[in-house]
Amino acid sequence: MAKRGGFPGGMMPGNMNNLMKQAQKMQKQMEENQKALEEKEFTATAGGGAVEVTVSGKKEVTKVKLQEEVVDPDDIEMLEDLIMAATNEAMRKMEEEAASTMSRLAGGLGGLGGGFPF
């Protein structure tokens, strides 16, 4: 039996070109979404709004706002805990948004993942 030339698994050159175009399109979408995420801000509060922290999509703290009554020189530890809690919550919101965005993009891979003939 003669060996057939061509691509493994019977993949045609046109299919490979389409696959590459899809990958490039997806990469561009990922870059655009990453840029949009970096420009967003995420805010969280702690202590009933006594502490407010805002972070950027670049994972940088951009603003800390304190209510006057939370600044107690005799209880600095509580203030530190509130700042930490608000910062962690703002970061969690940012990460959740990033994961959601990536999940939507990955959903567009449906035709790529299981469609390989080899």
Secondary structure, 3 states (H helix, E strand, C coil): CCCCCCCHHHCCHHHHHHHHHHHHHHHHHHHHHHHHHHHCEEEEEECCCCEEEEEECCCCEEEEEECHHHCCCCCHHHHHHHHHHHHHHHHHHHHHHHHHHHHHHHHCCHHHHCCCCC
